[in-house]
């Protein structure tokens, strides 16, 4: 025996499904793009200068759009999950406390820190210092570099230039409204 569903309940159920579909579609629009990456590859200009690499170590231009409603700040990271560190990967860049009205990081913050948006802070990387450190994997297959923009529900995280990538990630995790990611590759043959 089936019980009839009232028209009001049916409409509420349909609106609920539509709301979930709309939120999912809105979340799917959060994207990040990098002008400096052609065909998904890291340019020599962004490669680290050291550890056997001779790149420019210039931080890339990044642009994001479609952030979730209620975003109050952003966190940008670049991480190499393929680095031979026993599963930890290697964090190449951490920029926290980017104001909600900012939707891009200009190219060359690594060269000219005055390009960093007001109030934003570059945190420590796995190079042992704050600021951008470009890709420089060991000779062999190309590594993936995951660029992530995390939309946060707080104006700022309680972090500074000495904060480790793990601490920044921990603080961001509980305040995340959504993320946008872009994966690019870089490898060395000698």
C-alpha positions in Angstrom: 0.0 0.0 0.0 1.5 3.4 -1.0 0.7 6.6 0.8 0.0 9.6 -1.5 2.4 12.5 -1.3 0.9 15.9 -0.8 1.6 18.5 -3.5 3.3 20.7 -0.9 5.7 17.9 0.1 6.4 17.1 -3.6 7.2 20.8 -4.4 9.4 21.0 -1.3 11.3 17.9 -2.3 11.7 19.2 -5.9 13.0 22.5 -4.6 15.4 20.7 -2.3 16.8 18.7 -5.3 17.0 21.8 -7.4 18.9 23.6 -4.6 21.4 20.8 -4.3 21.8 20.8 -8.1 22.3 24.5 -8.2 24.9 24.5 -5.3 26.7 21.7 -7.1 26.7 23.6 -10.4 27.9 26.8 -8.6 30.7 24.9 -6.8 31.7 23.3 -10.2 32.3 26.8 -11.6 35.2 27.6 -9.2 38.3 27.5 -11.4 41.9 28.5 -11.4 44.0 29.3 -14.5 47.6 30.1 -15.1 48.7 32.1 -18.1 52.3 30.9 -17.8 51.4 27.2 -18.4 51.2 26.2 -22.0 49.7 22.8 -22.8 49.8 21.9 -19.1 53.5 22.3 -18.8 55.6 24.5 -16.5 57.7 27.1 -18.4 61.5 27.3 -17.8 60.8 30.8 -16.3 58.9 29.2 -13.4 61.5 26.5 -12.7 63.7 26.7 -9.6 67.3 28.0 -9.9 69.3 25.5 -7.8 69.5 21.8 -7.0 70.7 21.2 -10.5 68.0 23.3 -12.2 68.6 26.6 -13.9 65.2 28.3 -14.2 64.1 31.8 -13.5 62.3 30.9 -10.3 59.5 33.4 -11.3 56.2 32.8 -9.6 53.4 32.4 -12.1 50.4 34.6 -12.8 47.3 32.9 -11.4 43.6 33.9 -11.9 40.6 32.3 -10.3 36.8 32.8 -10.7 33.5 31.5 -9.5 34.4 31.3 -5.8 31.7 29.9 -3.5 29.3 32.4 -2.0 30.5 33.7 1.4 34.2 33.5 0.6 36.1 35.9 2.8 39.6 35.1 1.8 41.8 32.8 -0.3 44.7 30.5 0.2 46.9 29.6 -2.8 49.3 26.6 -2.7 51.5 24.8 -5.2 52.4 21.2 -4.2 54.3 18.4 -5.9 52.7 15.1 -4.7 55.3 13.1 -6.7 58.4 14.4 -4.8 60.5 11.6 -3.4 59.8 12.4 0.2 58.2 9.2 1.4 54.7 10.2 0.5 54.7 13.7 1.9 55.3 15.5 -1.4 56.8 19.0 -1.6 55.2 22.3 -1.1 56.5 25.0 -3.5 54.4 28.0 -2.6 51.9 29.1 0.1 50.1 32.5 -0.1 47.5 33.0 2.7 45.1 35.8 3.7 44.3 37.0 0.2 41.3 39.3 0.5 38.0 38.1 -1.0 38.0 40.9 -3.6 41.3 39.7 -5.1 41.0 37.1 -7.8 44.6 36.8 -9.1 48.2 36.8 -8.1 50.4 38.7 -10.5 53.5 37.1 -12.1 56.8 37.7 -10.4 55.9 38.0 -6.7 59.0 35.9 -6.1 61.1 38.7 -7.7 59.1 41.7 -6.5 57.3 41.1 -3.2 55.5 44.5 -3.5 53.2 42.7 -6.0 51.8 40.6 -3.2 48.2 41.8 -2.4 47.9 43.9 0.7 47.4 41.8 3.8 48.5 38.6 2.1 51.4 36.6 3.5 53.7 34.0 1.9 54.2 31.1 4.3 57.1 28.7 4.6 57.7 26.1 1.9 59.6 22.8 1.9 62.6 24.8 0.7 62.8 26.0 4.4 61.8 29.6 3.7 58.8 31.8 2.8 58.2 32.6 -0.8 57.9 30.8 -4.2 60.3 28.0 -5.0 59.8 26.6 -8.5 59.8 23.0 -9.7 63.0 21.1 -9.8 62.3 17.3 -9.7 65.0 14.7 -9.9 65.9 13.5 -13.4 63.2 11.1 -14.6 59.5 11.2 -15.3 57.6 14.5 -15.1 56.1 15.5 -11.8 52.7 16.9 -11.2 52.4 20.4 -9.7 49.0 20.9 -8.1 48.0 24.6 -7.9 45.1 25.0 -5.5 43.0 28.0 -4.5 41.1 27.4 -1.3 38.1 29.7 -0.7 37.8 30.3 3.1 34.9 31.4 5.3 37.2 33.6 7.5 38.9 36.9 6.7 42.3 35.6 7.6 44.2 32.6 9.0 46.4 33.1 12.1 49.6 32.4 10.1 52.7 34.2 9.2 55.9 33.8 7.1 57.2 31.2 9.6 54.1 29.0 9.4 54.7 25.5 8.0 52.7 24.3 5.0 51.1 21.7 7.3 50.0 24.3 9.9 48.5 26.5 7.1 46.7 23.5 5.6 45.4 22.5 9.0 44.0 26.0 9.7 42.5 26.2 6.2 40.9 22.8 6.3 38.3 23.7 9.0 37.5 27.0 7.2 37.2 25.8 3.6 34.2 26.6 1.4 35.6 24.9 -1.6 38.7 24.5 -3.8 39.8 25.0 -7.4 42.8 23.1 -8.7 45.0 23.1 -11.8 47.6 20.4 -12.4 50.6 21.2 -14.5 53.7 19.0 -15.2 57.5 19.4 -15.3 60.3 16.9 -15.8 64.0 16.8 -16.4 66.0 14.5 -18.5 69.5 15.6 -17.3 
